[in-house]
Amino acid sequence: MSLTSNEELPTLDESYEGGSELSAKGESFIVLVQFRRGRIASFTGSENTPHGTHVIVEGDRGEDLGMVLEARPAGTVDQGKTFPSMVRAATQQEVDRWSHVLPGMEQEAMVDCQEILNRLGGEQMTIAEAEYQFDMNKLTFYFTSKESHPNFSAVLAECFARWHCRIWFSRFNPREGRDSRWSGGKRRPSIPEAASSTPPPFAPSCSSSCSSV
């Protein structure tokens, strides 16, 4: 559940030099942020935020919290790319909640979701992990299944009734880490690759989210 160790942290393009030392006022930066479950995404910021800083960022229809891996001047990346914003530094109270409170709630959600799956006939599907967006407006369940296209229609409705937030199911890939796009922080993502903080839909035949609409 912990973040990637320092030895495993992905680095930016080695052709870029001195990124951690730049602090020109008025310059915008692209900041690489890692979340508690290993997910990595890029955000725009007005400061050259140091590695290890916990920050609040724009999430999926809300806000999320993660830890800065690296930052580089925005002019060094593809100008055609757009990224969500880094909002501000997180407070210690927010970091404590992110580190110590949400994990217990996620563990409880895993158990409850598995019970719902079993009751509704989804015995072939197993919930491997759960992850709340920091503002708790979204809850992602990482699952394993022998079925190539599981149908979560009934499950989504009951999960929404249980947690009253957006529900997302994403296939868990144990060979590549918690997010199938990243290999546990060992892959070196370039900043443009990490633009989206939203897990990809796992099957075209299944709704990937449950909204309040």
Biotite code that builds the C-alpha atoms (Angstrom):
import biotite.structure as struc

atoms = struc.array([
    struc.Atom([0.000, 0.000, 0.000], chain_id="A", res_id=1, res_name="MET", atom_name="CA", element="C"),
    struc.Atom([3.027, 2.235, 0.357], chain_id="A", res_id=2, res_name="SER", atom_name="CA", element="C"),
    struc.Atom([4.429, 4.435, -2.386], chain_id="A", res_id=3, res_name="LEU", atom_name="CA", element="C"),
    struc.Atom([7.306, 3.336, -4.537], chain_id="A", res_id=4, res_name="THR", atom_name="CA", element="C"),
    struc.Atom([10.684, 3.392, -2.817], chain_id="A", res_id=5, res_name="SER", atom_name="CA", element="C"),
    struc.Atom([13.300, 5.956, -3.824], chain_id="A", res_id=6, res_name="ASN", atom_name="CA", element="C"),
    struc.Atom([15.261, 3.327, -5.737], chain_id="A", res_id=7, res_name="GLU", atom_name="CA", element="C"),
    struc.Atom([12.244, 2.555, -7.926], chain_id="A", res_id=8, res_name="GLU", atom_name="CA", element="C"),
    struc.Atom([11.026, 6.071, -8.661], chain_id="A", res_id=9, res_name="LEU", atom_name="CA", element="C"),
    struc.Atom([10.572, 6.788, -12.376], chain_id="A", res_id=10, res_name="PRO", atom_name="CA", element="C"),
    struc.Atom([12.748, 9.560, -13.740], chain_id="A", res_id=11, res_name="THR", atom_name="CA", element="C"),
    struc.Atom([12.100, 12.090, -16.454], chain_id="A", res_id=12, res_name="LEU", atom_name="CA", element="C"),
    struc.Atom([13.936, 12.345, -19.759], chain_id="A", res_id=13, res_name="ASP", atom_name="CA", element="C"),
    struc.Atom([17.661, 12.236, -18.983], chain_id="A", res_id=14, res_name="GLU", atom_name="CA", element="C"),
    struc.Atom([18.334, 14.789, -21.739], chain_id="A", res_id=15, res_name="SER", atom_name="CA", element="C"),
    struc.Atom([16.732, 17.417, -19.486], chain_id="A", res_id=16, res_name="TYR", atom_name="CA", element="C"),
    struc.Atom([19.235, 18.779, -16.963], chain_id="A", res_id=17, res_name="GLU", atom_name="CA", element="C"),
    struc.Atom([18.800, 20.744, -13.764], chain_id="A", res_id=18, res_name="GLY", atom_name="CA", element="C"),
    struc.Atom([15.023, 20.522, -13.486], chain_id="A", res_id=19, res_name="GLY", atom_name="CA", element="C"),
    struc.Atom([15.066, 20.260, -9.704], chain_id="A", res_id=20, res_name="SER", atom_name="CA", element="C"),
    struc.Atom([17.103, 23.469, -9.420], chain_id="A", res_id=21, res_name="GLU", atom_name="CA", element="C"),
    struc.Atom([14.907, 25.737, -11.532], chain_id="A", res_id=22, res_name="LEU", atom_name="CA", element="C"),
    struc.Atom([12.667, 28.132, -9.646], chain_id="A", res_id=23, res_name="SER", atom_name="CA", element="C"),
    struc.Atom([12.047, 31.045, -12.038], chain_id="A", res_id=24, res_name="ALA", atom_name="CA", element="C"),
    struc.Atom([9.136, 33.141, -10.843], chain_id="A", res_id=25, res_name="LYS", atom_name="CA", element="C"),
    struc.Atom([6.140, 33.139, -13.139], chain_id="A", res_id=26, res_name="GLY", atom_name="CA", element="C"),
    struc.Atom([7.217, 29.918, -14.845], chain_id="A", res_id=27, res_name="GLU", atom_name="CA", element="C"),
    struc.Atom([4.754, 27.051, -15.030], chain_id="A", res_id=28, res_name="SER", atom_name="CA", element="C"),
    struc.Atom([5.762, 23.457, -14.383], chain_id="A", res_id=29, res_name="PHE", atom_name="CA", element="C"),
    struc.Atom([4.580, 19.971, -15.255], chain_id="A", res_id=30, res_name="ILE", atom_name="CA", element="C"),
    struc.Atom([4.573, 17.917, -12.075], chain_id="A", res_id=31, res_name="VAL", atom_name="CA", element="C"),
    struc.Atom([4.643, 14.107, -11.986], chain_id="A", res_id=32, res_name="LEU", atom_name="CA", element="C"),
    struc.Atom([2.529, 12.846, -9.065], chain_id="A", res_id=33, res_name="VAL", atom_name="CA", element="C"),
    struc.Atom([2.200, 9.333, -7.658], chain_id="A", res_id=34, res_name="GLN", atom_name="CA", element="C"),
    struc.Atom([-0.874, 8.210, -5.739], chain_id="A", res_id=35, res_name="PHE", atom_name="CA", element="C"),
    struc.Atom([-1.102, 5.729, -2.901], chain_id="A", res_id=36, res_name="ARG", atom_name="CA", element="C"),
    struc.Atom([-1.924, 2.736, -5.085], chain_id="A", res_id=37, res_name="ARG", atom_name="CA", element="C"),
    struc.Atom([0.950, 3.360, -7.494], chain_id="A", res_id=38, res_name="GLY", atom_name="CA", element="C"),
    struc.Atom([-1.041, 5.298, -10.099], chain_id="A", res_id=39, res_name="ARG", atom_name="CA", element="C"),
    struc.Atom([0.961, 8.105, -11.751], chain_id="A", res_id=40, res_name="ILE", atom_name="CA", element="C"),
    struc.Atom([-0.294, 11.231, -13.527], chain_id="A", res_id=41, res_name="ALA", atom_name="CA", element="C"),
    struc.Atom([0.916, 14.677, -14.616], chain_id="A", res_id=42, res_name="SER", atom_name="CA", element="C"),
    struc.Atom([-0.377, 18.089, -13.554], chain_id="A", res_id=43, res_name="PHE", atom_name="CA", element="C"),
    struc.Atom([0.399, 21.732, -14.215], chain_id="A", res_id=44, res_name="THR", atom_name="CA", element="C"),
    struc.Atom([1.683, 23.855, -11.354], chain_id="A", res_id=45, res_name="GLY", atom_name="CA", element="C"),
    struc.Atom([3.000, 27.362, -10.792], chain_id="A", res_id=46, res_name="SER", atom_name="CA", element="C"),
    struc.Atom([5.890, 26.232, -8.590], chain_id="A", res_id=47, res_name="GLU", atom_name="CA", element="C"),
    struc.Atom([8.792, 23.833, -8.915], chain_id="A", res_id=48, res_name="ASN", atom_name="CA", element="C"),
    struc.Atom([7.428, 21.578, -6.163], chain_id="A", res_id=49, res_name="THR", atom_name="CA", element="C"),
    struc.Atom([10.124, 19.412, -4.515], chain_id="A", res_id=50, res_name="PRO", atom_name="CA", element="C"),
    struc.Atom([10.096, 15.630, -4.642], chain_id="A", res_id=51, res_name="HIS", atom_name="CA", element="C"),
    struc.Atom([8.214, 14.097, -1.716], chain_id="A", res_id=52, res_name="GLY", atom_name="CA", element="C"),
    struc.Atom([5.761, 16.977, -1.293], chain_id="A", res_id=53, res_name="THR", atom_name="CA", element="C"),
    struc.Atom([2.161, 15.880, -0.776], chain_id="A", res_id=54, res_name="HIS", atom_name="CA", element="C"),
    struc.Atom([-0.197, 17.899, -2.965], chain_id="A", res_id=55, res_name="VAL", atom_name="CA", element="C"),
    struc.Atom([-3.891, 18.316, -3.715], chain_id="A", res_id=56, res_name="ILE", atom_name="CA", element="C"),
    struc.Atom([-4.624, 17.961, -7.433], chain_id="A", res_id=57, res_name="VAL", atom_name="CA", element="C"),
    struc.Atom([-7.633, 18.064, -9.728], chain_id="A", res_id=58, res_name="GLU", atom_name="CA", element="C"),
    struc.Atom([-9.179, 14.607, -9.785], chain_id="A", res_id=59, res_name="GLY", atom_name="CA", element="C"),
    struc.Atom([-12.108, 13.012, -11.553], chain_id="A", res_id=60, res_name="ASP", atom_name="CA", element="C"),
    struc.Atom([-14.858, 15.610, -10.922], chain_id="A", res_id=61, res_name="ARG", atom_name="CA", element="C"),
    struc.Atom([-13.189, 16.532, -7.664], chain_id="A", res_id=62, res_name="GLY", atom_name="CA", element="C"),
    struc.Atom([-9.816, 16.561, -5.899], chain_id="A", res_id=63, res_name="GLU", atom_name="CA", element="C"),
    struc.Atom([-7.217, 13.910, -5.129], chain_id="A", res_id=64, res_name="ASP", atom_name="CA", element="C"),
    struc.Atom([-4.033, 13.738, -3.065], chain_id="A", res_id=65, res_name="LEU", atom_name="CA", element="C"),
    struc.Atom([-0.663, 12.368, -4.109], chain_id="A", res_id=66, res_name="GLY", atom_name="CA", element="C"),
    struc.Atom([3.093, 12.736, -3.708], chain_id="A", res_id=67, res_name="MET", atom_name="CA", element="C"),
    struc.Atom([5.330, 14.654, -6.112], chain_id="A", res_id=68, res_name="VAL", atom_name="CA", element="C"),
    struc.Atom([7.945, 12.575, -7.909], chain_id="A", res_id=69, res_name="LEU", atom_name="CA", element="C"),
    struc.Atom([9.490, 15.232, -10.149], chain_id="A", res_id=70, res_name="GLU", atom_name="CA", element="C"),
    struc.Atom([8.800, 18.575, -11.820], chain_id="A", res_id=71, res_name="ALA", atom_name="CA", element="C"),
    struc.Atom([10.056, 20.184, -15.000], chain_id="A", res_id=72, res_name="ARG", atom_name="CA", element="C"),
    struc.Atom([9.393, 23.480, -16.809], chain_id="A", res_id=73, res_name="PRO", atom_name="CA", element="C"),
    struc.Atom([6.276, 23.320, -18.941], chain_id="A", res_id=74, res_name="ALA", atom_name="CA", element="C"),
    struc.Atom([8.232, 24.552, -21.956], chain_id="A", res_id=75, res_name="GLY", atom_name="CA", element="C"),
    struc.Atom([10.154, 21.279, -22.091], chain_id="A", res_id=76, res_name="THR", atom_name="CA", element="C"),
    struc.Atom([7.081, 19.155, -22.901], chain_id="A", res_id=77, res_name="VAL", atom_name="CA", element="C"),
    struc.Atom([4.779, 18.953, -25.912], chain_id="A", res_id=78, res_name="ASP", atom_name="CA", element="C"),
    struc.Atom([2.910, 22.246, -26.019], chain_id="A", res_id=79, res_name="GLN", atom_name="CA", element="C"),
    struc.Atom([-0.096, 20.485, -27.534], chain_id="A", res_id=80, res_name="GLY", atom_name="CA", element="C"),
    struc.Atom([-0.650, 18.537, -24.329], chain_id="A", res_id=81, res_name="LYS", atom_name="CA", element="C"),
    struc.Atom([-3.017, 19.725, -21.628], chain_id="A", res_id=82, res_name="THR", atom_name="CA", element="C"),
    struc.Atom([-2.985, 18.556, -18.030], chain_id="A", res_id=83, res_name="PHE", atom_name="CA", element="C"),
    struc.Atom([-5.193, 18.995, -14.964], chain_id="A", res_id=84, res_name="PRO", atom_name="CA", element="C"),
    struc.Atom([-3.939, 21.394, -12.307], chain_id="A", res_id=85, res_name="SER", atom_name="CA", element="C"),
    struc.Atom([-2.042, 20.922, -9.089], chain_id="A", res_id=86, res_name="MET", atom_name="CA", element="C"),
    struc.Atom([-4.190, 22.895, -6.640], chain_id="A", res_id=87, res_name="VAL", atom_name="CA", element="C"),
    struc.Atom([-1.956, 23.384, -3.580], chain_id="A", res_id=88, res_name="ARG", atom_name="CA", element="C"),
    struc.Atom([0.224, 21.669, -1.025], chain_id="A", res_id=89, res_name="ALA", atom_name="CA", element="C"),
    struc.Atom([-1.664, 19.272, 1.246], chain_id="A", res_id=90, res_name="ALA", atom_name="CA", element="C"),
    struc.Atom([-1.927, 19.988, 4.964], chain_id="A", res_id=91, res_name="THR", atom_name="CA", element="C"),
    struc.Atom([-0.520, 17.557, 7.507], chain_id="A", res_id=92, res_name="GLN", atom_name="CA", element="C"),
    struc.Atom([-4.058, 16.731, 8.612], chain_id="A", res_id=93, res_name="GLN", atom_name="CA", element="C"),
    struc.Atom([-4.957, 15.801, 5.036], chain_id="A", res_id=94, res_name="GLU", atom_name="CA", element="C"),
    struc.Atom([-1.823, 13.676, 4.662], chain_id="A", res_id=95, res_name="VAL", atom_name="CA", element="C"),
    struc.Atom([-2.623, 11.843, 7.902], chain_id="A", res_id=96, res_name="ASP", atom_name="CA", element="C"),
    struc.Atom([-6.157, 11.108, 6.700], chain_id="A", res_id=97, res_name="ARG", atom_name="CA", element="C"),
    struc.Atom([-4.830, 9.936, 3.317], chain_id="A", res_id=98, res_name="TRP", atom_name="CA", element="C"),
    struc.Atom([-2.232, 7.706, 4.973], chain_id="A", res_id=99, res_name="SER", atom_name="CA", element="C"),
    struc.Atom([-4.105, 6.302, 7.961], chain_id="A", res_id=100, res_name="HIS", atom_name="CA", element="C"),
    struc.Atom([-7.876, 6.734, 7.593], chain_id="A", res_id=101, res_name="VAL", atom_name="CA", element="C"),
    struc.Atom([-8.671, 6.011, 3.950], chain_id="A", res_id=102, res_name="LEU", atom_name="CA", element="C"),
    struc.Atom([-6.801, 2.660, 3.872], chain_id="A", res_id=103, res_name="PRO", atom_name="CA", element="C"),
    struc.Atom([-9.113, 1.235, 6.525], chain_id="A", res_id=104, res_name="GLY", atom_name="CA", element="C"),
    struc.Atom([-12.193, 2.484, 4.674], chain_id="A", res_id=105, res_name="MET", atom_name="CA", element="C"),
    struc.Atom([-10.877, 0.951, 1.449], chain_id="A", res_id=106, res_name="GLU", atom_name="CA", element="C"),
    struc.Atom([-10.326, -2.405, 3.150], chain_id="A", res_id=107, res_name="GLN", atom_name="CA", element="C"),
    struc.Atom([-13.899, -2.359, 4.396], chain_id="A", res_id=108, res_name="GLU", atom_name="CA", element="C"),
    struc.Atom([-15.156, -1.406, 0.924], chain_id="A", res_id=109, res_name="ALA", atom_name="CA", element="C"),
    struc.Atom([-13.276, -4.358, -0.608], chain_id="A", res_id=110, res_name="MET", atom_name="CA", element="C"),
    struc.Atom([-15.029, -6.804, 1.723], chain_id="A", res_id=111, res_name="VAL", atom_name="CA", element="C"),
    struc.Atom([-18.461, -5.257, 1.170], chain_id="A", res_id=112, res_name="ASP", atom_name="CA", element="C"),
    struc.Atom([-18.078, -5.134, -2.611], chain_id="A", res_id=113, res_name="CYS", atom_name="CA", element="C"),
    struc.Atom([-16.994, -8.768, -2.728], chain_id="A", res_id=114, res_name="GLN", atom_name="CA", element="C"),
    struc.Atom([-20.095, -9.688, -0.732], chain_id="A", res_id=115, res_name="GLU", atom_name="CA", element="C"),
    struc.Atom([-22.258, -7.802, -3.239], chain_id="A", res_id=116, res_name="ILE", atom_name="CA", element="C"),
    struc.Atom([-20.566, -9.562, -6.161], chain_id="A", res_id=117, res_name="LEU", atom_name="CA", element="C"),
    struc.Atom([-21.051, -12.989, -4.584], chain_id="A", res_id=118, res_name="ASN", atom_name="CA", element="C"),
    struc.Atom([-24.682, -12.301, -3.778], chain_id="A", res_id=119, res_name="ARG", atom_name="CA", element="C"),
    struc.Atom([-25.446, -11.123, -7.308], chain_id="A", res_id=120, res_name="LEU", atom_name="CA", element="C"),
    struc.Atom([-23.774, -14.058, -9.010], chain_id="A", res_id=121, res_name="GLY", atom_name="CA", element="C"),
    struc.Atom([-20.304, -12.667, -9.616], chain_id="A", res_id=122, res_name="GLY", atom_name="CA", element="C"),
    struc.Atom([-18.427, -15.465, -7.868], chain_id="A", res_id=123, res_name="GLU", atom_name="CA", element="C"),
    struc.Atom([-15.916, -15.612, -10.723], chain_id="A", res_id=124, res_name="GLN", atom_name="CA", element="C"),
    struc.Atom([-14.784, -12.052, -9.933], chain_id="A", res_id=125, res_name="MET", atom_name="CA", element="C"),
    struc.Atom([-12.481, -11.143, -7.049], chain_id="A", res_id=126, res_name="THR", atom_name="CA", element="C"),
    struc.Atom([-11.860, -7.669, -5.671], chain_id="A", res_id=127, res_name="ILE", atom_name="CA", element="C"),
    struc.Atom([-8.097, -7.280, -5.283], chain_id="A", res_id=128, res_name="ALA", atom_name="CA", element="C"),
    struc.Atom([-7.961, -3.687, -4.048], chain_id="A", res_id=129, res_name="GLU", atom_name="CA", element="C"),
    struc.Atom([-10.042, -0.567, -3.561], chain_id="A", res_id=130, res_name="ALA", atom_name="CA", element="C"),
    struc.Atom([-9.023, 3.079, -3.841], chain_id="A", res_id=131, res_name="GLU", atom_name="CA", element="C"),
    struc.Atom([-10.908, 6.203, -2.838], chain_id="A", res_id=132, res_name="TYR", atom_name="CA", element="C"),
    struc.Atom([-10.282, 9.512, -4.528], chain_id="A", res_id=133, res_name="GLN", atom_name="CA", element="C"),
    struc.Atom([-9.219, 11.758, -1.642], chain_id="A", res_id=134, res_name="PHE", atom_name="CA", element="C"),
    struc.Atom([-12.494, 13.752, -1.623], chain_id="A", res_id=135, res_name="ASP", atom_name="CA", element="C"),
    struc.Atom([-14.389, 10.416, -1.603], chain_id="A", res_id=136, res_name="MET", atom_name="CA", element="C"),
    struc.Atom([-16.409, 11.395, -4.676], chain_id="A", res_id=137, res_name="ASN", atom_name="CA", element="C"),
    struc.Atom([-15.076, 8.329, -6.486], chain_id="A", res_id=138, res_name="LYS", atom_name="CA", element="C"),
    struc.Atom([-14.303, 4.757, -5.436], chain_id="A", res_id=139, res_name="LEU", atom_name="CA", element="C"),
    struc.Atom([-12.312, 2.431, -7.709], chain_id="A", res_id=140, res_name="THR", atom_name="CA", element="C"),
    struc.Atom([-12.346, -1.346, -7.304], chain_id="A", res_id=141, res_name="PHE", atom_name="CA", element="C"),
    struc.Atom([-9.496, -3.323, -8.879], chain_id="A", res_id=142, res_name="TYR", atom_name="CA", element="C"),
    struc.Atom([-10.692, -6.814, -9.766], chain_id="A", res_id=143, res_name="PHE", atom_name="CA", element="C"),
    struc.Atom([-9.560, -10.105, -11.253], chain_id="A", res_id=144, res_name="THR", atom_name="CA", element="C"),
    struc.Atom([-11.832, -12.322, -13.328], chain_id="A", res_id=145, res_name="SER", atom_name="CA", element="C"),
    struc.Atom([-11.677, -15.260, -15.711], chain_id="A", res_id=146, res_name="LYS", atom_name="CA", element="C"),
    struc.Atom([-14.362, -13.535, -17.757], chain_id="A", res_id=147, res_name="GLU", atom_name="CA", element="C"),
    struc.Atom([-13.089, -11.310, -20.549], chain_id="A", res_id=148, res_name="SER", atom_name="CA", element="C"),
    struc.Atom([-16.118, -8.993, -20.447], chain_id="A", res_id=149, res_name="HIS", atom_name="CA", element="C"),
    struc.Atom([-17.768, -9.054, -17.009], chain_id="A", res_id=150, res_name="PRO", atom_name="CA", element="C"),
    struc.Atom([-21.153, -7.388, -16.741], chain_id="A", res_id=151, res_name="ASN", atom_name="CA", element="C"),
    struc.Atom([-21.330, -5.089, -13.722], chain_id="A", res_id=152, res_name="PHE", atom_name="CA", element="C"),
    struc.Atom([-24.682, -3.465, -14.420], chain_id="A", res_id=153, res_name="SER", atom_name="CA", element="C"),
    struc.Atom([-26.474, -4.757, -11.334], chain_id="A", res_id=154, res_name="ALA", atom_name="CA", element="C"),
    struc.Atom([-23.361, -4.436, -9.184], chain_id="A", res_id=155, res_name="VAL", atom_name="CA", element="C"),
    struc.Atom([-22.841, -0.776, -10.116], chain_id="A", res_id=156, res_name="LEU", atom_name="CA", element="C"),
    struc.Atom([-26.347, 0.157, -9.068], chain_id="A", res_id=157, res_name="ALA", atom_name="CA", element="C"),
    struc.Atom([-26.047, -1.525, -5.686], chain_id="A", res_id=158, res_name="GLU", atom_name="CA", element="C"),
    struc.Atom([-22.553, -0.157, -5.095], chain_id="A", res_id=159, res_name="CYS", atom_name="CA", element="C"),
    struc.Atom([-23.779, 3.355, -5.783], chain_id="A", res_id=160, res_name="PHE", atom_name="CA", element="C"),
    struc.Atom([-26.632, 2.844, -3.326], chain_id="A", res_id=161, res_name="ALA", atom_name="CA", element="C"),
    struc.Atom([-24.092, 1.627, -0.757], chain_id="A", res_id=162, res_name="ARG", atom_name="CA", element="C"),
    struc.Atom([-21.369, 4.289, -1.126], chain_id="A", res_id=163, res_name="TRP", atom_name="CA", element="C"),
    struc.Atom([-23.190, 7.225, -2.782], chain_id="A", res_id=164, res_name="HIS", atom_name="CA", element="C"),
    struc.Atom([-20.265, 8.146, -5.034], chain_id="A", res_id=165, res_name="CYS", atom_name="CA", element="C"),
    struc.Atom([-19.009, 7.359, -8.518], chain_id="A", res_id=166, res_name="ARG", atom_name="CA", element="C"),
    struc.Atom([-18.033, 3.694, -8.783], chain_id="A", res_id=167, res_name="ILE", atom_name="CA", element="C"),
    struc.Atom([-15.318, 2.506, -11.136], chain_id="A", res_id=168, res_name="TRP", atom_name="CA", element="C"),
    struc.Atom([-14.134, -1.047, -11.825], chain_id="A", res_id=169, res_name="PHE", atom_name="CA", element="C"),
    struc.Atom([-10.641, -1.523, -13.278], chain_id="A", res_id=170, res_name="SER", atom_name="CA", element="C"),
    struc.Atom([-9.004, -4.840, -14.069], chain_id="A", res_id=171, res_name="ARG", atom_name="CA", element="C"),
    struc.Atom([-6.102, -5.658, -11.749], chain_id="A", res_id=172, res_name="PHE", atom_name="CA", element="C"),
    struc.Atom([-2.926, -6.848, -13.463], chain_id="A", res_id=173, res_name="ASN", atom_name="CA", element="C"),
    struc.Atom([-0.586, -8.476, -10.902], chain_id="A", res_id=174, res_name="PRO", atom_name="CA", element="C"),
    struc.Atom([2.250, -8.694, -13.434], chain_id="A", res_id=175, res_name="ARG", atom_name="CA", element="C"),
    struc.Atom([2.302, -4.947, -13.973], chain_id="A", res_id=176, res_name="GLU", atom_name="CA", element="C"),
    struc.Atom([1.153, -3.537, -10.632], chain_id="A", res_id=177, res_name="GLY", atom_name="CA", element="C"),
    struc.Atom([-2.062, -1.998, -9.410], chain_id="A", res_id=178, res_name="ARG", atom_name="CA", element="C"),
    struc.Atom([-2.658, 0.044, -12.556], chain_id="A", res_id=179, res_name="ASP", atom_name="CA", element="C"),
    struc.Atom([-2.308, -1.969, -15.761], chain_id="A", res_id=180, res_name="SER", atom_name="CA", element="C"),
    struc.Atom([-0.651, 1.003, -17.474], chain_id="A", res_id=181, res_name="ARG", atom_name="CA", element="C"),
    struc.Atom([2.259, 1.090, -14.999], chain_id="A", res_id=182, res_name="TRP", atom_name="CA", element="C"),
    struc.Atom([4.594, -1.602, -13.728], chain_id="A", res_id=183, res_name="SER", atom_name="CA", element="C"),
    struc.Atom([4.766, -0.725, -10.056], chain_id="A", res_id=184, res_name="GLY", atom_name="CA", element="C"),
    struc.Atom([6.708, 2.485, -10.700], chain_id="A", res_id=185, res_name="GLY", atom_name="CA", element="C"),
    struc.Atom([9.509, 0.609, -12.511], chain_id="A", res_id=186, res_name="LYS", atom_name="CA", element="C"),
    struc.Atom([8.519, 1.856, -15.938], chain_id="A", res_id=187, res_name="ARG", atom_name="CA", element="C"),
    struc.Atom([9.822, 5.303, -16.882], chain_id="A", res_id=188, res_name="ARG", atom_name="CA", element="C"),
    struc.Atom([6.762, 7.274, -18.007], chain_id="A", res_id=189, res_name="PRO", atom_name="CA", element="C"),
    struc.Atom([7.306, 10.497, -19.889], chain_id="A", res_id=190, res_name="SER", atom_name="CA", element="C"),
    struc.Atom([5.183, 13.383, -18.680], chain_id="A", res_id=191, res_name="ILE", atom_name="CA", element="C"),
    struc.Atom([2.908, 13.445, -21.768], chain_id="A", res_id=192, res_name="PRO", atom_name="CA", element="C"),
    struc.Atom([2.131, 9.739, -21.296], chain_id="A", res_id=193, res_name="GLU", atom_name="CA", element="C"),
    struc.Atom([0.857, 10.309, -17.757], chain_id="A", res_id=194, res_name="ALA", atom_name="CA", element="C"),
    struc.Atom([-1.703, 12.966, -18.605], chain_id="A", res_id=195, res_name="ALA", atom_name="CA", element="C"),
    struc.Atom([-4.820, 11.188, -17.418], chain_id="A", res_id=196, res_name="SER", atom_name="CA", element="C"),
    struc.Atom([-5.557, 10.410, -13.795], chain_id="A", res_id=197, res_name="SER", atom_name="CA", element="C"),
    struc.Atom([-8.650, 8.378, -14.700], chain_id="A", res_id=198, res_name="THR", atom_name="CA", element="C"),
    struc.Atom([-8.305, 4.565, -14.980], chain_id="A", res_id=199, res_name="PRO", atom_name="CA", element="C"),
    struc.Atom([-9.188, 3.244, -18.457], chain_id="A", res_id=200, res_name="PRO", atom_name="CA", element="C"),
    struc.Atom([-12.477, 1.372, -18.978], chain_id="A", res_id=201, res_name="PRO", atom_name="CA", element="C"),
    struc.Atom([-11.841, -2.358, -18.862], chain_id="A", res_id=202, res_name="PHE", atom_name="CA", element="C"),
    struc.Atom([-14.551, -3.570, -21.235], chain_id="A", res_id=203, res_name="ALA", atom_name="CA", element="C"),
    struc.Atom([-16.666, -1.886, -23.900], chain_id="A", res_id=204, res_name="PRO", atom_name="CA", element="C"),
    struc.Atom([-19.713, -3.923, -22.903], chain_id="A", res_id=205, res_name="SER", atom_name="CA", element="C"),
    struc.Atom([-19.747, -2.667, -19.311], chain_id="A", res_id=206, res_name="CYS", atom_name="CA", element="C"),
    struc.Atom([-20.480, 0.733, -17.830], chain_id="A", res_id=207, res_name="SER", atom_name="CA", element="C"),
    struc.Atom([-17.338, 1.839, -15.993], chain_id="A", res_id=208, res_name="SER", atom_name="CA", element="C"),
    struc.Atom([-18.895, 4.364, -13.654], chain_id="A", res_id=209, res_name="SER", atom_name="CA", element="C"),
    struc.Atom([-22.018, 5.005, -11.665], chain_id="A", res_id=210, res_name="CYS", atom_name="CA", element="C"),
    struc.Atom([-23.038, 8.638, -11.355], chain_id="A", res_id=211, res_name="SER", atom_name="CA", element="C"),
    struc.Atom([-25.573, 10.395, -9.205], chain_id="A", res_id=212, res_name="SER", atom_name="CA", element="C"),
    struc.Atom([-27.604, 11.329, -12.277], chain_id="A", res_id=213, res_name="VAL", atom_name="CA", element="C"),
])
